[in-house]
Amino acid sequence: MNPWLKVCPVDEIPRLGARVVRTARGDVAVFRNGADEVFALADRCPHEGGPLSQGIVFDRRVACPLHGTTVHLDSGRAQAPDEGCAQRYRVRVDKGVVFLNLGEG
């Protein structure tokens, strides 16, 4: 069984934005930053549970739309002084198409 789920062409994820993928494990936010790097986190802020996919993406971070908590896209960890960690998932881009692995990131 192939653990990689085809998401979409990378160009369908807005630069400095996200796309939500609905899975059996819950919603996953797939982000694309300004350098065209792609990351995937559970679409739930570790602070108040806000939808990270609706946050502001900058560098390799996203600011939660509810309270501005900054979460690192590469690790899922909240930036101090906030605490917590969003579940991280592995992603890869192959020939311009984004794939998501729902195993541990």
N, C-alpha and C positions, 0 to 999 in steps of 0.2 A: 504494500500500500504506500503510495507516494504521500509524504507528509507535507508537501508544498502545495498550497492553494493559490491558484491564479487569481490575482486581484483585478488588474487593469493595466493598460499602458501607462507608463510613468507620466506622460503628458496629460493624463486625465486627473492627476492629483495637482491642485493648484500650487504653484511655487509659493512658499511661505504659508501653506495651508494644509488641509487634511481631507481625507476621505474616510468615511465610516464603513467598516465591513461587519456585517451581522454574522455572528458565528454561534455555535452551540455553547461556547464558553462565554458569550456575551459580546458586546460591541467592542471592536478593535479599531483604534484610530491609526491610520497610516499617514504619516507626515512626510512632506517634502520641504526641505529648507532652501535657502537662497543659493547654496552651492550644489543643489540637485541631489543631496544625500537623502536617503529614504529611511525612515524609522517607523516602528510600530509599538504602540502601547495600548493597554486596556483604556477604553474611553471613559475613564473615571479618575478624577483628581484624588490623590491620597489625602488631601486636606478636608474637603467638604463634599467630595463626590461629584463635582461639576464635570460637564462634558469637555474634556481636553480638546476634542476635535474642533470646538468652537473658539478655542483660545488663539492668542497671537503668537505666531512662530517667529523666532529670531535666533540667529546663530544656530546652536544645537539645543535650543530650549523652547518651551512653550509656556505662556502665562495663562493660567486658568481664568476663564471668563467670569467666574463668580467672585473670587477674592484676590486674584492676581498672583496666587502662589506660582512660583517658577519651578518647572519640572524639567530635568535634563532628559532629552530625547534618547541619548545613547545608553542611559542606565535606568531611567524611570524614577530616579531619586529626586525628592523635593530639595530645593536649594535652601540652605540654612538662612534664617533661623527656623524655617518650616521643617517638618519632619514627615517621613512616610515615603512610600515607594509604589509607583504604579507598575503593574505587571508588564514586563517587556517581552516582545516577541521578535524572532528572527525574521528578517526580510532580505530578499535579494532581487536584483534587477538583472534580467537576462534578455538581451536583444530588445531592450526598451520596454519590457513587460515586468511588472512587479509581482513577486510571489511572496506569500506569507506562510510561516511555519508556526502552527499553534502549540508546538512543544515549548518547553521552558526556554526562555531567551537567554 
